[in-house]
Amino acid sequence: MARPWEAIAVALGVAYVFLAAKENVLCWPAALVSTAIFSWLFWDVSLLMESALNIYYLAMAIYGWWSWTSTSQHRSQQIHSWSLKKHAVCICLILILALTSGLLLSHYTQAALPFLDSITTWAAVITTYMVAQKILENWLYWVVIDAISIYLYIDRELYLTAMLFAAYVVIAIYGWHSWKKILNPSA
């Protein structure tokens, strides 16, 4: 049975991703409230890394708001791409961090699914930064992260959240196409 707070967090999570895909700065306040609720929910079901991730999301919501609204030489942040080399470094970093925290969690805590929890968490940490920086490829990272997260949430009986992440996969594909069209209008 869905928890009422979970339903609120899910609704705000959907609002966040749709607004981000539209480059609407109001995505960040929606993210702030949603992540505050998810921080508590994930702690309650022993997804410790996911809970910590949502505390990070709180800070990133503030940073994202600032990044998208501040101006540098009188222009706002523009969508852009990273090189394959930079993506390779990010992926290696994610894997190293996930392995390290997964090992620590599996040895020193009762965390549920410590390695999956760790990989989705560290990938999301880097990818959230990519969203705030308007890196086009963030959407491709989210497709993978969200697909893995579906299993994680089903295992913890957070069915509404699993459905949210299934919707996130679809929205991330939409976000990819939307941002790609903005970056390359002639493509």
C-alpha positions as a Markdown table, in Angstrom:
| # | Residue | x | y | z |
|---|---|---|---|---|
| 1 | Met | 0.0 | 0.0 | 0.0 |
| 2 | Ala | 1.4 | 3.4 | -1.0 |
| 3 | Arg | 2.3 | 5.8 | 1.7 |
| 4 | Pro | 0.7 | 9.3 | 1.5 |
| 5 | Trp | 4.1 | 11.0 | 1.6 |
| 6 | Glu | 5.4 | 8.8 | -1.1 |
| 7 | Ala | 2.5 | 9.9 | -3.4 |
| 8 | Ile | 3.4 | 13.6 | -2.8 |
| 9 | Ala | 7.1 | 12.9 | -3.4 |
| 10 | Val | 6.2 | 11.0 | -6.6 |
| 11 | Ala | 4.0 | 13.9 | -7.9 |
| 12 | Leu | 6.7 | 16.4 | -7.2 |
| 13 | Gly | 9.3 | 14.2 | -8.8 |
| 14 | Val | 7.3 | 13.9 | -12.0 |
| 15 | Ala | 6.9 | 17.7 | -12.0 |
| 16 | Tyr | 10.7 | 18.1 | -11.5 |
| 17 | Val | 11.6 | 15.9 | -14.5 |
| 18 | Phe | 9.0 | 17.4 | -16.9 |
| 19 | Leu | 10.0 | 20.9 | -15.9 |
| 20 | Ala | 13.7 | 20.1 | -16.3 |
| 21 | Ala | 13.0 | 18.6 | -19.8 |
| 22 | Lys | 11.3 | 21.9 | -20.7 |
| 23 | Glu | 14.3 | 23.9 | -19.2 |
| 24 | Asn | 11.9 | 25.5 | -16.7 |
| 25 | Val | 13.7 | 26.8 | -13.6 |
| 26 | Leu | 10.7 | 25.8 | -11.4 |
| 27 | Cys | 12.0 | 22.2 | -11.6 |
| 28 | Trp | 14.4 | 23.0 | -8.8 |
| 29 | Pro | 11.8 | 23.9 | -6.1 |
| 30 | Ala | 9.8 | 20.7 | -7.0 |
| 31 | Ala | 13.0 | 18.8 | -6.6 |
| 32 | Leu | 13.8 | 20.3 | -3.3 |
| 33 | Val | 10.5 | 19.2 | -1.7 |
| 34 | Ser | 10.4 | 15.9 | -3.4 |
| 35 | Thr | 13.9 | 15.0 | -2.2 |
| 36 | Ala | 13.2 | 16.0 | 1.3 |
| 37 | Ile | 10.4 | 13.5 | 1.5 |
| 38 | Phe | 12.3 | 10.8 | -0.3 |
| 39 | Ser | 15.3 | 11.2 | 2.1 |
| 40 | Trp | 13.1 | 10.2 | 5.0 |
| 41 | Leu | 11.2 | 7.4 | 3.0 |
| 42 | Phe | 14.4 | 5.7 | 1.9 |
| 43 | Trp | 15.9 | 5.8 | 5.3 |
| 44 | Asp | 12.8 | 4.2 | 6.6 |
| 45 | Val | 13.2 | 1.2 | 4.2 |
| 46 | Ser | 16.9 | 0.8 | 4.8 |
| 47 | Leu | 18.1 | 2.2 | 1.4 |
| 48 | Leu | 20.8 | 4.2 | 3.1 |
| 49 | Met | 22.7 | 5.4 | 0.0 |
| 50 | Glu | 19.4 | 6.5 | -1.6 |
| 51 | Ser | 18.6 | 8.4 | 1.5 |
| 52 | Ala | 22.0 | 10.1 | 1.5 |
| 53 | Leu | 21.6 | 10.8 | -2.2 |
| 54 | Asn | 18.4 | 12.7 | -1.6 |
| 55 | Ile | 20.2 | 14.9 | 1.0 |
| 56 | Tyr | 22.7 | 15.6 | -1.8 |
| 57 | Tyr | 19.7 | 16.4 | -4.1 |
| 58 | Leu | 18.5 | 19.0 | -1.6 |
| 59 | Ala | 21.8 | 20.8 | -2.0 |
| 60 | Met | 21.8 | 20.3 | -5.8 |
| 61 | Ala | 18.3 | 21.7 | -6.0 |
| 62 | Ile | 19.6 | 24.9 | -4.5 |
| 63 | Tyr | 22.7 | 24.8 | -6.8 |
| 64 | Gly | 20.6 | 24.0 | -9.9 |
| 65 | Trp | 18.3 | 27.0 | -9.1 |
| 66 | Trp | 21.3 | 29.3 | -8.7 |
| 67 | Ser | 23.0 | 27.9 | -11.8 |
| 68 | Trp | 20.0 | 28.2 | -14.0 |
| 69 | Thr | 19.1 | 31.7 | -12.8 |
| 70 | Ser | 22.5 | 33.4 | -12.4 |
| 71 | Thr | 24.0 | 35.1 | -15.4 |
| 72 | Ser | 27.5 | 35.0 | -16.7 |
| 73 | Gln | 28.1 | 37.9 | -19.0 |
| 74 | His | 24.3 | 38.5 | -19.2 |
| 75 | Arg | 23.4 | 35.1 | -20.5 |
| 76 | Ser | 22.0 | 32.0 | -18.8 |
| 77 | Gln | 23.5 | 28.5 | -18.8 |
| 78 | Gln | 23.2 | 26.8 | -22.3 |
| 79 | Ile | 22.8 | 23.1 | -23.1 |
| 80 | His | 26.1 | 21.5 | -24.3 |
| 81 | Ser | 27.8 | 18.1 | -24.6 |
| 82 | Trp | 30.8 | 16.5 | -23.0 |
| 83 | Ser | 33.5 | 14.6 | -24.8 |
| 84 | Leu | 33.6 | 10.8 | -24.8 |
| 85 | Lys | 36.8 | 11.1 | -22.7 |
| 86 | Lys | 35.0 | 13.0 | -20.0 |
| 87 | His | 32.2 | 10.5 | -20.0 |
| 88 | Ala | 34.6 | 7.6 | -19.7 |
| 89 | Val | 36.2 | 9.3 | -16.7 |
| 90 | Cys | 32.7 | 9.8 | -15.1 |
| 91 | Ile | 31.8 | 6.2 | -15.7 |
| 92 | Cys | 35.0 | 4.9 | -14.2 |
| 93 | Leu | 34.6 | 7.3 | -11.2 |
| 94 | Ile | 31.0 | 6.0 | -10.7 |
| 95 | Leu | 32.2 | 2.4 | -10.7 |
| 96 | Ile | 35.0 | 3.0 | -8.3 |
| 97 | Leu | 32.8 | 4.9 | -5.9 |
| 98 | Ala | 30.0 | 2.3 | -6.1 |
| 99 | Leu | 32.3 | -0.6 | -5.5 |
| 100 | Thr | 33.9 | 1.1 | -2.5 |
| 101 | Ser | 30.7 | 2.2 | -0.8 |
| 102 | Gly | 29.0 | -1.1 | -1.7 |
| 103 | Leu | 31.8 | -3.0 | 0.1 |
| 104 | Leu | 31.6 | -0.7 | 3.1 |
| 105 | Leu | 27.9 | -1.0 | 3.3 |
| 106 | Ser | 27.9 | -4.8 | 2.9 |
| 107 | His | 30.5 | -5.2 | 5.7 |
| 108 | Tyr | 29.4 | -2.5 | 8.2 |
| 109 | Thr | 25.6 | -2.0 | 7.8 |
| 110 | Gln | 22.4 | -3.8 | 7.3 |
| 111 | Ala | 21.8 | -1.8 | 4.1 |
| 112 | Ala | 19.5 | -3.5 | 1.5 |
| 113 | Leu | 21.1 | -4.3 | -1.9 |
| 114 | Pro | 24.3 | -2.3 | -1.1 |
| 115 | Phe | 25.9 | -2.5 | -4.5 |
| 116 | Leu | 22.8 | -1.6 | -6.5 |
| 117 | Asp | 22.0 | 1.1 | -4.0 |
| 118 | Ser | 25.6 | 2.4 | -4.4 |
| 119 | Ile | 25.7 | 2.4 | -8.2 |
| 120 | Thr | 22.5 | 4.2 | -8.6 |
| 121 | Thr | 23.5 | 6.7 | -5.9 |
| 122 | Trp | 26.9 | 7.6 | -7.3 |
| 123 | Ala | 25.7 | 7.7 | -10.9 |
| 124 | Ala | 22.9 | 10.0 | -9.8 |
| 125 | Val | 25.3 | 12.3 | -7.9 |
| 126 | Ile | 27.3 | 12.9 | -11.1 |
| 127 | Thr | 24.3 | 13.0 | -13.3 |
| 128 | Thr | 22.5 | 15.6 | -11.2 |
| 129 | Tyr | 25.6 | 17.8 | -11.5 |
| 130 | Met | 25.3 | 17.3 | -15.3 |
| 131 | Val | 21.6 | 18.4 | -15.2 |
| 132 | Ala | 22.6 | 21.6 | -13.3 |
| 133 | Gln | 25.3 | 22.2 | -15.9 |
| 134 | Lys | 22.9 | 21.4 | -18.7 |
| 135 | Ile | 25.0 | 18.6 | -20.2 |
| 136 | Leu | 22.9 | 17.0 | -22.9 |
| 137 | Glu | 24.0 | 13.4 | -22.1 |
| 138 | Asn | 22.6 | 13.5 | -18.6 |
| 139 | Trp | 19.4 | 12.1 | -20.0 |
| 140 | Leu | 21.1 | 9.0 | -21.2 |
| 141 | Tyr | 22.6 | 8.4 | -17.8 |
| 142 | Trp | 19.2 | 8.8 | -16.3 |
| 143 | Val | 17.7 | 6.1 | -18.5 |
| 144 | Val | 20.2 | 3.6 | -17.1 |
| 145 | Ile | 20.0 | 4.8 | -13.5 |
| 146 | Asp | 16.2 | 4.9 | -13.5 |
| 147 | Ala | 15.9 | 1.4 | -15.0 |
| 148 | Ile | 18.1 | -0.1 | -12.3 |
| 149 | Ser | 16.3 | 1.9 | -9.6 |
| 150 | Ile | 12.9 | 0.3 | -10.6 |
| 151 | Tyr | 14.2 | -3.1 | -9.4 |
| 152 | Leu | 15.6 | -1.5 | -6.2 |
| 153 | Tyr | 12.3 | 0.1 | -5.3 |
| 154 | Ile | 10.2 | -3.0 | -6.1 |
| 155 | Asp | 12.5 | -5.0 | -3.8 |
| 156 | Arg | 11.7 | -2.5 | -1.0 |
| 157 | Glu | 8.0 | -2.5 | -1.8 |
| 158 | Leu | 8.0 | 1.1 | -2.8 |
| 159 | Tyr | 5.7 | 0.4 | -5.7 |
| 160 | Leu | 4.6 | 4.0 | -6.4 |
| 161 | Thr | 8.3 | 5.0 | -6.5 |
| 162 | Ala | 9.1 | 2.2 | -8.9 |
| 163 | Met | 6.2 | 3.4 | -11.2 |
| 164 | Leu | 7.7 | 6.9 | -10.9 |
| 165 | Phe | 11.1 | 5.6 | -12.1 |
| 166 | Ala | 9.4 | 3.7 | -14.9 |
| 167 | Ala | 7.9 | 7.1 | -16.0 |
| 168 | Tyr | 11.3 | 8.7 | -15.5 |
| 169 | Val | 12.8 | 6.4 | -18.1 |
| 170 | Val | 10.2 | 7.6 | -20.6 |
| 171 | Ile | 10.6 | 11.2 | -19.6 |
| 172 | Ala | 14.4 | 11.0 | -19.8 |
| 173 | Ile | 14.0 | 9.8 | -23.4 |
| 174 | Tyr | 11.8 | 12.8 | -24.0 |
| 175 | Gly | 14.3 | 15.1 | -22.2 |
| 176 | Trp | 17.1 | 13.8 | -24.4 |
| 177 | His | 15.2 | 14.5 | -27.6 |
| 178 | Ser | 14.0 | 17.9 | -26.3 |
| 179 | Trp | 17.4 | 19.1 | -25.3 |
| 180 | Lys | 19.0 | 17.7 | -28.4 |
| 181 | Lys | 16.6 | 19.7 | -30.5 |
| 182 | Ile | 17.4 | 22.9 | -28.6 |
| 183 | Leu | 21.2 | 22.2 | -28.9 |
| 184 | Asn | 20.9 | 21.3 | -32.7 |
| 185 | Pro | 17.8 | 23.0 | -34.0 |
| 186 | Ser | 18.6 | 21.8 | -37.6 |
| 187 | Ala | 19.0 | 18.2 | -36.6 |
